[in-house]
Amino acid sequence: MSKKKVVVSLGHEALGYTTMEQWDAVKVTAKALADLVEADYQLTITHSNGPQISMIHKAMTELRRVYIDYTPAPMCVCSAMSQGYVGYDIQNALRAELLSRGISKTVSTILTQVTVDPYDEAFYEPTKVIGRYMSKEDAEIEIKKGNYVVEKAGKGFRRVVAAPKPLDIVEIDAIRTLSDADQVVIACGGGGIPVIEQNHILKGASAVIEKDSIAGKLASDLQVDELIILTSVPCVYENFGKENQSPIKHMNIAEAKAFIEKGEFEEGTMLPKIEAAIAYLESHPEGSVLITSLDAASDAIKGKNGTVITMN
């Protein structure tokens, strides 16, 4: 029996919000991922990076303020930095956990670029808030640079960047080769490094890509058997947060679209996950999607928890 190929998407809960939290969090995450490997799943892993990229962007900006000889790091560089250090922690924690179970398996992180359309509407209406709180004076400097800034509830000003849709995963052939060789691959971290292709040259874009969008794209490109999205809740709920909330154990694409139409899923949390599931299943109708939490994953793959989404 061949192994079940899956893309696993990790949310903030799997990584924590600071460097110290991440060291502890990935040890717990590694156990859940190792459970999947022991259950004969072949893993390609992607992950969020919101807190991490904000931390790096803030640090590099402050460095420039203190030492004027330093150049502030553009968003694409901050994204690359976050991919490197998050991947480093995940791969080392997972390798150690697998070896403790007597499993010798290579775990690799691929620095991944993702092309975006320079004319994507997201560039005209940026929505992703990142980085430090700024004074009005600092905000005006950013605006003069051509950056977008928003005031956050009287706390100060923060930079806002675009979240364009992913077009192509540049390193997909390398990811596929490692996946086909039964290695654990960590790729497209934080949505991937957004780049714009100009005359065969890739230039970094001042943007971030939604991790859920790239998870669906990665699963589609690899034509995996299942997309597993690990988030903060054990399953998808109808009427979430209300007294009459109820778990949704299974839904097909038509039902998912109907839920979206009536505004059932919150933007920025569950909605992008459902949209990623739909995009993947429309590309690969034979697949399935499992949405659950990290601590419920072992039960969810046995059908005891989670929400399963299929084409029909």
NUBARO-678251 format. One record per residue (C-alpha): residue number from 1; residue in three letters; x, y, z. Coordinates in Angstrom, 3 decimals, always signed. Layout:
BEGIN
@torke: NUM&torvo: ALA&u: X&v: Y&w: Z .
...
//
This chain:
BEGIN
@torke: 1&torvo: MET&u: +0.000&v: +0.000&w: +0.000 .
@torke: 2&torvo: SER&u: +1.450&v: +3.359&w: -1.032 .
@torke: 3&torvo: LYS&u: +1.765&v: +6.146&w: +1.497 .
@torke: 4&torvo: LYS&u: -0.884&v: +8.825&w: +1.710 .
@torke: 5&torvo: LYS&u: +0.598&v: +12.096&w: +0.461 .
@torke: 6&torvo: VAL&u: -0.565&v: +15.164&w: +2.365 .
@torke: 7&torvo: VAL&u: +0.153&v: +18.843&w: +2.689 .
@torke: 8&torvo: VAL&u: -0.007&v: +19.967&w: +6.325 .
@torke: 9&torvo: SER&u: -0.622&v: +23.659&w: +6.999 .
@torke: 10&torvo: LEU&u: +0.459&v: +24.884&w: +10.448 .
@torke: 11&torvo: GLY&u: -1.105&v: +27.946&w: +12.080 .
@torke: 12&torvo: HIS&u: +0.221&v: +30.352&w: +14.727 .
@torke: 13&torvo: GLU&u: -0.605&v: +27.937&w: +17.562 .
@torke: 14&torvo: ALA&u: +1.932&v: +25.466&w: +16.188 .
@torke: 15&torvo: LEU&u: +4.741&v: +28.029&w: +16.397 .
@torke: 16&torvo: GLY&u: +4.032&v: +30.508&w: +19.175 .
@torke: 17&torvo: TYR&u: +4.526&v: +34.247&w: +18.909 .
@torke: 18&torvo: THR&u: +8.098&v: +34.804&w: +20.131 .
@torke: 19&torvo: THR&u: +11.429&v: +33.046&w: +19.631 .
@torke: 20&torvo: MET&u: +11.247&v: +31.395&w: +23.070 .
@torke: 21&torvo: GLU&u: +7.611&v: +30.377&w: +22.575 .
@torke: 22&torvo: GLN&u: +8.537&v: +28.890&w: +19.216 .
@torke: 23&torvo: TRP&u: +11.241&v: +26.670&w: +20.712 .
@torke: 24&torvo: ASP&u: +8.659&v: +25.165&w: +23.073 .
@torke: 25&torvo: ALA&u: +5.786&v: +25.095&w: +20.576 .
@torke: 26&torvo: VAL&u: +7.639&v: +23.212&w: +17.840 .
@torke: 27&torvo: LYS&u: +8.392&v: +20.370&w: +20.251 .
@torke: 28&torvo: VAL&u: +4.661&v: +19.840&w: +20.697 .
@torke: 29&torvo: THR&u: +4.045&v: +20.338&w: +16.983 .
@torke: 30&torvo: ALA&u: +6.742&v: +17.783&w: +16.157 .
@torke: 31&torvo: LYS&u: +4.903&v: +15.121&w: +18.148 .
@torke: 32&torvo: ALA&u: +1.706&v: +15.664&w: +16.142 .
@torke: 33&torvo: LEU&u: +3.628&v: +15.609&w: +12.860 .
@torke: 34&torvo: ALA&u: +5.536&v: +12.480&w: +13.907 .
@torke: 35&torvo: ASP&u: +2.186&v: +10.801&w: +14.654 .
@torke: 36&torvo: LEU&u: +1.250&v: +11.409&w: +11.019 .
@torke: 37&torvo: VAL&u: +4.551&v: +9.964&w: +9.795 .
@torke: 38&torvo: GLU&u: +4.005&v: +6.888&w: +11.976 .
@torke: 39&torvo: ALA&u: +0.516&v: +6.578&w: +10.481 .
@torke: 40&torvo: ASP&u: +2.258&v: +6.254&w: +7.067 .
@torke: 41&torvo: TYR&u: +1.593&v: +9.765&w: +5.801 .
@torke: 42&torvo: GLN&u: +4.150&v: +11.421&w: +3.514 .
@torke: 43&torvo: LEU&u: +4.340&v: +15.044&w: +4.655 .
@torke: 44&torvo: THR&u: +4.897&v: +18.328&w: +2.898 .
@torke: 45&torvo: ILE&u: +4.605&v: +21.043&w: +5.524 .
@torke: 46&torvo: THR&u: +3.821&v: +24.729&w: +5.187 .
@torke: 47&torvo: HIS&u: +3.348&v: +27.220&w: +7.996 .
@torke: 48&torvo: SER&u: +2.283&v: +30.701&w: +9.036 .
@torke: 49&torvo: ASN&u: +4.772&v: +33.461&w: +9.839 .
@torke: 50&torvo: GLY&u: +2.711&v: +36.504&w: +10.845 .
@torke: 51&torvo: PRO&u: +4.301&v: +37.165&w: +14.259 .
@torke: 52&torvo: GLN&u: +7.736&v: +36.133&w: +13.005 .
@torke: 53&torvo: ILE&u: +7.846&v: +38.392&w: +9.951 .
@torke: 54&torvo: SER&u: +6.478&v: +41.300&w: +11.996 .
@torke: 55&torvo: MET&u: +9.215&v: +40.751&w: +14.589 .
@torke: 56&torvo: ILE&u: +11.937&v: +40.683&w: +11.917 .
@torke: 57&torvo: HIS&u: +10.551&v: +43.721&w: +10.111 .
@torke: 58&torvo: LYS&u: +10.368&v: +45.627&w: +13.410 .
@torke: 59&torvo: ALA&u: +13.910&v: +44.614&w: +14.393 .
@torke: 60&torvo: MET&u: +15.421&v: +45.580&w: +11.042 .
@torke: 61&torvo: THR&u: +13.605&v: +48.914&w: +11.065 .
@torke: 62&torvo: GLU&u: +14.820&v: +49.710&w: +14.574 .
@torke: 63&torvo: LEU&u: +18.351&v: +48.709&w: +13.589 .
@torke: 64&torvo: ARG&u: +18.224&v: +51.283&w: +10.818 .
@torke: 65&torvo: ARG&u: +17.016&v: +53.918&w: +13.294 .
@torke: 66&torvo: VAL&u: +19.968&v: +53.270&w: +15.628 .
@torke: 67&torvo: TYR&u: +22.649&v: +52.651&w: +13.002 .
@torke: 68&torvo: ILE&u: +22.079&v: +54.836&w: +9.956 .
@torke: 69&torvo: ASP&u: +24.617&v: +52.859&w: +7.903 .
@torke: 70&torvo: TYR&u: +22.197&v: +49.901&w: +7.837 .
@torke: 71&torvo: THR&u: +19.570&v: +49.609&w: +5.145 .
@torke: 72&torvo: PRO&u: +16.038&v: +48.621&w: +6.237 .
@torke: 73&torvo: ALA&u: +15.195&v: +45.113&w: +5.040 .
@torke: 74&torvo: PRO&u: +12.401&v: +44.974&w: +2.425 .
@torke: 75&torvo: MET&u: +9.414&v: +42.727&w: +3.067 .
@torke: 76&torvo: CYS&u: +10.673&v: +40.016&w: +0.702 .
@torke: 77&torvo: VAL&u: +13.913&v: +39.751&w: +2.699 .
@torke: 78&torvo: CYS&u: +12.006&v: +39.646&w: +6.002 .
@torke: 79&torvo: SER&u: +9.908&v: +36.830&w: +4.531 .
@torke: 80&torvo: ALA&u: +13.034&v: +34.897&w: +3.543 .
@torke: 81&torvo: MET&u: +14.483&v: +35.350&w: +7.035 .
@torke: 82&torvo: SER&u: +11.298&v: +34.075&w: +8.654 .
@torke: 83&torvo: GLN&u: +11.191&v: +31.021&w: +6.375 .
@torke: 84&torvo: GLY&u: +14.751&v: +30.180&w: +7.337 .
@torke: 85&torvo: TYR&u: +14.461&v: +30.370&w: +11.085 .
@torke: 86&torvo: VAL&u: +10.972&v: +28.884&w: +11.390 .
@torke: 87&torvo: GLY&u: +11.943&v: +26.022&w: +9.074 .
@torke: 88&torvo: TYR&u: +15.144&v: +25.510&w: +11.076 .
@torke: 89&torvo: ASP&u: +13.189&v: +25.052&w: +14.320 .
@torke: 90&torvo: ILE&u: +10.529&v: +22.792&w: +12.785 .
@torke: 91&torvo: GLN&u: +12.959&v: +20.521&w: +10.954 .
@torke: 92&torvo: ASN&u: +15.239&v: +20.073&w: +13.972 .
@torke: 93&torvo: ALA&u: +12.357&v: +19.406&w: +16.368 .
@torke: 94&torvo: LEU&u: +10.715&v: +16.954&w: +13.966 .
@torke: 95&torvo: ARG&u: +13.987&v: +15.173&w: +13.178 .
@torke: 96&torvo: ALA&u: +14.672&v: +14.730&w: +16.907 .
@torke: 97&torvo: GLU&u: +11.135&v: +13.455&w: +17.549 .
@torke: 98&torvo: LEU&u: +11.325&v: +10.964&w: +14.671 .
@torke: 99&torvo: LEU&u: +14.717&v: +9.652&w: +15.807 .
@torke: 100&torvo: SER&u: +13.359&v: +9.203&w: +19.344 .
@torke: 101&torvo: ARG&u: +10.767&v: +6.872&w: +17.791 .
@torke: 102&torvo: GLY&u: +13.371&v: +4.962&w: +15.804 .
@torke: 103&torvo: ILE&u: +12.476&v: +6.649&w: +12.498 .
@torke: 104&torvo: SER&u: +15.372&v: +7.903&w: +10.390 .
@torke: 105&torvo: LYS&u: +14.031&v: +10.346&w: +7.815 .
@torke: 106&torvo: THR&u: +15.429&v: +13.475&w: +6.205 .
@torke: 107&torvo: VAL&u: +13.570&v: +16.687&w: +6.995 .
@torke: 108&torvo: SER&u: +14.418&v: +19.606&w: +4.701 .
@torke: 109&torvo: THR&u: +13.401&v: +23.248&w: +4.438 .
@torke: 110&torvo: ILE&u: +13.222&v: +24.807&w: +0.982 .
@torke: 111&torvo: LEU&u: +13.453&v: +28.566&w: +0.706 .
@torke: 112&torvo: THR&u: +10.436&v: +29.107&w: -1.529 .
@torke: 113&torvo: GLN&u: +9.504&v: +31.977&w: -3.836 .
@torke: 114&torvo: VAL&u: +5.981&v: +32.493&w: -5.156 .
@torke: 115&torvo: THR&u: +5.175&v: +34.706&w: -8.127 .
@torke: 116&torvo: VAL&u: +2.383&v: +37.264&w: -7.889 .
@torke: 117&torvo: ASP&u: +0.686&v: +39.529&w: -10.411 .
@torke: 118&torvo: PRO&u: +1.968&v: +43.129&w: -10.139 .
@torke: 119&torvo: TYR&u: -1.513&v: +44.257&w: -11.173 .
@torke: 120&torvo: ASP&u: -3.289&v: +42.207&w: -8.503 .
@torke: 121&torvo: GLU&u: -6.034&v: +44.355&w: -6.961 .
@torke: 122&torvo: ALA&u: -4.515&v: +43.701&w: -3.516 .
@torke: 123&torvo: PHE&u: -1.681&v: +46.105&w: -4.322 .
@torke: 124&torvo: TYR&u: -4.223&v: +48.913&w: -4.663 .
@torke: 125&torvo: GLU&u: -5.990&v: +48.092&w: -1.392 .
@torke: 126&torvo: PRO&u: -3.439&v: +46.651&w: +1.090 .
@torke: 127&torvo: THR&u: -4.958&v: +44.945&w: +4.143 .
@torke: 128&torvo: LYS&u: -2.185&v: +43.086&w: +6.023 .
@torke: 129&torvo: VAL&u: -0.992&v: +45.020&w: +9.074 .
@torke: 130&torvo: ILE&u: +2.637&v: +44.376&w: +10.050 .
@torke: 131&torvo: GLY&u: +5.522&v: +45.694&w: +12.109 .
@torke: 132&torvo: ARG&u: +5.853&v: +48.145&w: +14.971 .
@torke: 133&torvo: TYR&u: +3.570&v: +50.932&w: +16.137 .
@torke: 134&torvo: MET&u: +4.856&v: +54.249&w: +14.823 .
@torke: 135&torvo: SER&u: +4.455&v: +57.895&w: +15.744 .
@torke: 136&torvo: LYS&u: +2.633&v: +60.195&w: +13.352 .
@torke: 137&torvo: GLU&u: +5.986&v: +61.593&w: +12.231 .
@torke: 138&torvo: ASP&u: +7.385&v: +58.150&w: +11.423 .
@torke: 139&torvo: ALA&u: +4.159&v: +57.231&w: +9.653 .
@torke: 140&torvo: GLU&u: +4.470&v: +60.308&w: +7.448 .
@torke: 141&torvo: ILE&u: +8.001&v: +59.229&w: +6.492 .
@torke: 142&torvo: GLU&u: +6.654&v: +55.802&w: +5.448 .
@torke: 143&torvo: ILE&u: +3.900&v: +57.430&w: +3.410 .
@torke: 144&torvo: LYS&u: +6.459&v: +59.604&w: +1.615 .
@torke: 145&torvo: LYS&u: +8.281&v: +56.381&w: +0.674 .
@torke: 146&torvo: GLY&u: +5.092&v: +55.223&w: -1.020 .
@torke: 147&torvo: ASN&u: +4.080&v: +52.770&w: +1.736 .
@torke: 148&torvo: TYR&u: +0.582&v: +52.391&w: +3.158 .
@torke: 149&torvo: VAL&u: -0.053&v: +53.152&w: +6.837 .
@torke: 150&torvo: VAL&u: -3.095&v: +52.720&w: +9.060 .
@torke: 151&torvo: GLU&u: -3.907&v: +53.993&w: +12.569 .
@torke: 152&torvo: LYS&u: -4.829&v: +51.243&w: +15.027 .
@torke: 153&torvo: ALA&u: -7.364&v: +52.245&w: +17.697 .
@torke: 154&torvo: GLY&u: -5.351&v: +55.116&w: +19.105 .
@torke: 155&torvo: LYS&u: -2.251&v: +52.969&w: +19.724 .
@torke: 156&torvo: GLY&u: -0.306&v: +54.534&w: +16.897 .
@torke: 157&torvo: PHE&u: +0.310&v: +53.871&w: +13.224 .
@torke: 158&torvo: ARG&u: +1.333&v: +50.597&w: +11.579 .
@torke: 159&torvo: ARG&u: +2.371&v: +49.722&w: +8.066 .
@torke: 160&torvo: VAL&u: -0.071&v: +47.886&w: +5.799 .
@torke: 161&torvo: VAL&u: +1.034&v: +45.670&w: +2.901 .
@torke: 162&torvo: ALA&u: -0.776&v: +43.868&w: +0.097 .
@torke: 163&torvo: ALA&u: -1.803&v: +40.208&w: +0.194 .
@torke: 164&torvo: PRO&u: -1.901&v: +39.223&w: -3.512 .
@torke: 165&torvo: LYS&u: -2.994&v: +35.813&w: -4.744 .
@torke: 166&torvo: PRO&u: -0.229&v: +33.299&w: -5.528 .
@torke: 167&torvo: LEU&u: +0.410&v: +32.457&w: -9.170 .
@torke: 168&torvo: ASP&u: +3.272&v: +29.944&w: -9.343 .
@torke: 169&torvo: ILE&u: +5.541&v: +28.266&w: -6.815 .
@torke: 170&torvo: VAL&u: +9.020&v: +28.796&w: -8.266 .
@torke: 171&torvo: GLU&u: +10.701&v: +25.853&w: -6.509 .
@torke: 172&torvo: ILE&u: +7.818&v: +23.388&w: -7.033 .
@torke: 173&torvo: ASP&u: +9.991&v: +20.912&w: -8.970 .
@torke: 174&torvo: ALA&u: +12.469&v: +20.690&w: -6.087 .
@torke: 175&torvo: ILE&u: +9.625&v: +20.262&w: -3.590 .
@torke: 176&torvo: ARG&u: +8.066&v: +17.532&w: -5.727 .
@torke: 177&torvo: THR&u: +11.389&v: +15.701&w: -6.126 .
@torke: 178&torvo: LEU&u: +11.945&v: +15.556&w: -2.365 .
@torke: 179&torvo: SER&u: +8.328&v: +14.582&w: -1.766 .
@torke: 180&torvo: ASP&u: +8.544&v: +11.765&w: -4.322 .
@torke: 181&torvo: ALA&u: +11.711&v: +10.569&w: -2.540 .
@torke: 182&torvo: ASP&u: +9.630&v: +10.169&w: +0.658 .
@torke: 183&torvo: GLN&u: +11.392&v: +12.996&w: +2.461 .
@torke: 184&torvo: VAL&u: +9.610&v: +15.386&w: +4.779 .
@torke: 185&torvo: VAL&u: +9.615&v: +18.807&w: +3.121 .
@torke: 186&torvo: ILE&u: +8.968&v: +22.218&w: +4.695 .
@torke: 187&torvo: ALA&u: +8.122&v: +24.710&w: +1.963 .
@torke: 188&torvo: CYS&u: +6.217&v: +27.896&w: +1.130 .
@torke: 189&torvo: GLY&u: +6.604&v: +29.122&w: +4.704 .
@torke: 190&torvo: GLY&u: +4.500&v: +32.174&w: +5.485 .
@torke: 191&torvo: GLY&u: +2.871&v: +31.938&w: +2.066 .
@torke: 192&torvo: GLY&u: +6.224&v: +31.982&w: +0.276 .
@torke: 193&torvo: ILE&u: +8.457&v: +34.915&w: -0.638 .
@torke: 194&torvo: PRO&u: +6.322&v: +37.059&w: -2.984 .
@torke: 195&torvo: VAL&u: +8.188&v: +37.868&w: -6.195 .
@torke: 196&torvo: ILE&u: +7.346&v: +39.475&w: -9.520 .
@torke: 197&torvo: GLU&u: +8.891&v: +38.042&w: -12.683 .
@torke: 198&torvo: GLN&u: +10.336&v: +40.628&w: -15.068 .
@torke: 199&torvo: ASN&u: +12.245&v: +39.397&w: -18.118 .
@torke: 200&torvo: HIS&u: +13.073&v: +36.113&w: -16.358 .
@torke: 201&torvo: ILE&u: +14.380&v: +38.002&w: -13.304 .
@torke: 202&torvo: LEU&u: +12.564&v: +37.564&w: -9.988 .
@torke: 203&torvo: LYS&u: +12.163&v: +40.746&w: -7.967 .
@torke: 204&torvo: GLY&u: +10.818&v: +40.777&w: -4.423 .
@torke: 205&torvo: ALA&u: +7.399&v: +42.346&w: -3.900 .
@torke: 206&torvo: SER&u: +6.388&v: +44.465&w: -0.916 .
@torke: 207&torvo: ALA&u: +3.646&v: +42.062&w: +0.090 .
@torke: 208&torvo: VAL&u: +2.755&v: +38.899&w: +1.968 .
@torke: 209&torvo: ILE&u: +0.812&v: +35.881&w: +0.709 .
@torke: 210&torvo: GLU&u: -1.919&v: +34.279&w: +2.796 .
@torke: 211&torvo: LYS&u: -0.651&v: +30.939&w: +4.134 .
@torke: 212&torvo: ASP&u: -4.029&v: +29.283&w: +3.518 .
@torke: 213&torvo: SER&u: -3.988&v: +30.332&w: -0.144 .
@torke: 214&torvo: ILE&u: -0.527&v: +28.877&w: -0.667 .
@torke: 215&torvo: ALA&u: -1.461&v: +25.689&w: +1.204 .
@torke: 216&torvo: GLY&u: -4.280&v: +25.089&w: -1.283 .
@torke: 217&torvo: LYS&u: -1.982&v: +25.942&w: -4.192 .
@torke: 218&torvo: LEU&u: +0.786&v: +23.647&w: -2.931 .
@torke: 219&torvo: ALA&u: -1.668&v: +20.780&w: -2.418 .
@torke: 220&torvo: SER&u: -3.043&v: +21.321&w: -5.926 .
@torke: 221&torvo: ASP&u: +0.377&v: +21.448&w: -7.584 .
@torke: 222&torvo: LEU&u: +1.544&v: +18.282&w: -5.820 .
@torke: 223&torvo: GLN&u: -1.832&v: +16.586&w: -6.380 .
@torke: 224&torvo: VAL&u: -1.684&v: +15.187&w: -2.857 .
@torke: 225&torvo: ASP&u: -4.318&v: +12.885&w: -1.434 .
@torke: 226&torvo: GLU&u: -5.274&v: +15.247&w: +1.371 .
@torke: 227&torvo: LEU&u: -4.815&v: +18.805&w: +2.611 .
@torke: 228&torvo: ILE&u: -4.664&v: +18.976&w: +6.413 .
@torke: 229&torvo: ILE&u: -5.156&v: +22.448&w: +7.898 .
@torke: 230&torvo: LEU&u: -4.228&v: +22.628&w: +11.581 .
@torke: 231&torvo: THR&u: -5.739&v: +25.626&w: +13.327 .
@torke: 232&torvo: SER&u: -6.956&v: +26.715&w: +16.787 .
@torke: 233&torvo: VAL&u: -10.262&v: +24.823&w: +16.820 .
@torke: 234&torvo: PRO&u: -10.896&v: +21.049&w: +16.606 .
@torke: 235&torvo: CYS&u: -13.374&v: +21.432&w: +13.747 .
@torke: 236&torvo: VAL&u: -15.359&v: +23.936&w: +11.707 .
@torke: 237&torvo: TYR&u: -18.509&v: +25.182&w: +13.428 .
@torke: 238&torvo: GLU&u: -21.801&v: +26.548&w: +12.239 .
@torke: 239&torvo: ASN&u: -22.791&v: +29.655&w: +14.214 .
@torke: 240&torvo: PHE&u: -19.290&v: +29.766&w: +15.696 .
@torke: 241&torvo: GLY&u: -19.049&v: +31.596&w: +19.027 .
@torke: 242&torvo: LYS&u: -22.809&v: +31.656&w: +19.543 .
@torke: 243&torvo: GLU&u: -24.928&v: +29.685&w: +22.004 .
@torke: 244&torvo: ASN&u: -26.221&v: +27.477&w: +19.212 .
@torke: 245&torvo: GLN&u: -22.852&v: +26.717&w: +17.617 .
@torke: 246&torvo: SER&u: -22.625&v: +23.184&w: +16.264 .
@torke: 247&torvo: PRO&u: -19.743&v: +21.204&w: +14.751 .
@torke: 248&torvo: ILE&u: -19.703&v: +20.517&w: +11.021 .
@torke: 249&torvo: LYS&u: -18.284&v: +17.025&w: +10.597 .
@torke: 250&torvo: HIS&u: -18.499&v: +16.935&w: +6.811 .
@torke: 251&torvo: MET&u: -19.388&v: +19.211&w: +3.941 .
@torke: 252&torvo: ASN&u: -19.015&v: +19.147&w: +0.203 .
@torke: 253&torvo: ILE&u: -17.990&v: +22.058&w: -1.996 .
@torke: 254&torvo: ALA&u: -21.567&v: +23.084&w: -2.735 .
@torke: 255&torvo: GLU&u: -22.374&v: +23.216&w: +0.982 .
@torke: 256&torvo: ALA&u: -19.152&v: +25.111&w: +1.703 .
@torke: 257&torvo: LYS&u: -20.015&v: +27.719&w: -0.932 .
@torke: 258&torvo: ALA&u: -23.517&v: +28.059&w: +0.513 .
@torke: 259&torvo: PHE&u: -22.064&v: +28.669&w: +3.985 .
@torke: 260&torvo: ILE&u: -19.766&v: +31.329&w: +2.514 .
@torke: 261&torvo: GLU&u: -22.674&v: +32.967&w: +0.704 .
@torke: 262&torvo: LYS&u: -24.568&v: +33.461&w: +3.952 .
@torke: 263&torvo: GLY&u: -21.485&v: +34.800&w: +5.753 .
@torke: 264&torvo: GLU&u: -20.977&v: +31.822&w: +8.029 .
@torke: 265&torvo: PHE&u: -17.162&v: +32.013&w: +8.165 .
@torke: 266&torvo: GLU&u: -15.187&v: +34.947&w: +9.532 .
@torke: 267&torvo: GLU&u: -12.789&v: +36.779&w: +7.235 .
@torke: 268&torvo: GLY&u: -9.155&v: +36.382&w: +8.212 .
@torke: 269&torvo: THR&u: -9.767&v: +33.214&w: +10.254 .
@torke: 270&torvo: MET&u: -11.915&v: +30.365&w: +8.916 .
@torke: 271&torvo: LEU&u: -12.987&v: +31.872&w: +5.577 .
@torke: 272&torvo: PRO&u: -9.543&v: +31.668&w: +3.875 .
@torke: 273&torvo: LYS&u: -9.220&v: +28.053&w: +4.990 .
@torke: 274&torvo: ILE&u: -12.535&v: +27.114&w: +3.406 .
@torke: 275&torvo: GLU&u: -11.621&v: +29.027&w: +0.243 .
@torke: 276&torvo: ALA&u: -8.276&v: +27.179&w: +0.087 .
@torke: 277&torvo: ALA&u: -10.097&v: +23.881&w: +0.486 .
@torke: 278&torvo: ILE&u: -12.444&v: +24.714&w: -2.392 .
@torke: 279&torvo: ALA&u: -9.586&v: +25.795&w: -4.671 .
@torke: 280&torvo: TYR&u: -7.677&v: +22.575&w: -3.980 .
@torke: 281&torvo: LEU&u: -10.680&v: +20.294&w: -4.483 .
@torke: 282&torvo: GLU&u: -11.707&v: +22.007&w: -7.718 .
@torke: 283&torvo: SER&u: -8.188&v: +21.323&w: -8.982 .
@torke: 284&torvo: HIS&u: -8.030&v: +17.785&w: -7.562 .
@torke: 285&torvo: PRO&u: -11.589&v: +16.411&w: -7.103 .
@torke: 286&torvo: GLU&u: -10.309&v: +13.058&w: -5.825 .
@torke: 287&torvo: GLY&u: -8.706&v: +14.695&w: -2.794 .
@torke: 288&torvo: SER&u: -10.075&v: +15.631&w: +0.599 .
@torke: 289&torvo: VAL&u: -9.480&v: +18.343&w: +3.180 .
@torke: 290&torvo: LEU&u: -9.287&v: +17.934&w: +6.950 .
@torke: 291&torvo: ILE&u: -9.559&v: +20.977&w: +9.216 .
@torke: 292&torvo: THR&u: -8.783&v: +20.422&w: +12.878 .
@torke: 293&torvo: SER&u: -6.537&v: +21.552&w: +15.719 .
@torke: 294&torvo: LEU&u: -3.013&v: +20.410&w: +16.460 .
@torke: 295&torvo: ASP&u: -3.951&v: +18.496&w: +19.603 .
@torke: 296&torvo: ALA&u: -6.925&v: +16.830&w: +17.891 .
@torke: 297&torvo: ALA&u: -4.994&v: +15.770&w: +14.770 .
@torke: 298&torvo: SER&u: -4.314&v: +12.181&w: +15.849 .
@torke: 299&torvo: ASP&u: -8.016&v: +11.571&w: +16.518 .
@torke: 300&torvo: ALA&u: -9.054&v: +13.521&w: +13.415 .
@torke: 301&torvo: ILE&u: -7.127&v: +11.289&w: +10.987 .
@torke: 302&torvo: LYS&u: -9.014&v: +8.353&w: +12.517 .
@torke: 303&torvo: GLY&u: -12.351&v: +10.065&w: +11.866 .
@torke: 304&torvo: LYS&u: -12.965&v: +10.877&w: +15.545 .
@torke: 305&torvo: ASN&u: -12.691&v: +14.640&w: +15.222 .
@torke: 306&torvo: GLY&u: -12.265&v: +17.456&w: +12.747 .
@torke: 307&torvo: THR&u: -14.156&v: +18.590&w: +9.660 .
@torke: 308&torvo: VAL&u: -13.756&v: +16.781&w: +6.344 .
@torke: 309&torvo: ILE&u: -14.449&v: +18.598&w: +3.088 .
@torke: 310&torvo: THR&u: -14.819&v: +16.722&w: -0.204 .
@torke: 311&torvo: MET&u: -15.916&v: +17.478&w: -3.744 .
@torke: 312&torvo: ASN&u: -19.244&v: +15.691&w: -3.386 .
//
